[in-house]
Amino acid sequence: MRGKEDPSWGDVVRVSGQLAVDAAWVVWLRSLRLLGGGEDARNEACLMVTEKVDAQVELAAKLAKGDLGRAPVELVNGSLSHYARYVRGNRRRLSRGR
């Protein structure tokens, strides 16, 4: 969120609330996919692990470069926003079905 208005703790609450809702949907949709078994379930399981590692590596790089800022509110908001992009993408993808 650097380069825009500085984030506030209200932004953190908003981003974390939306992230929680989206994450709950992703858990539900992924559970359905995994319960279906077969190749779709195997692919989804592999994708879950790969995405989690990729997201963590990207976040570590952003933190190391200082891209998220220095203030606690910037670090928290930036980290939540980083993960929220992944979760929103998964929600869209899983909502489309196969």
Secondary structure, 3 states (H helix, E strand, C coil): CCCCCCCCHHHHHHHHHHHHHHHHHHHHHHHHHHHCCHHHHHHHHHHHHHHHHHHHHHHHHHHHHCCCCCCHHHHHHHHHHHHHHHHHHHHHHHHCCC
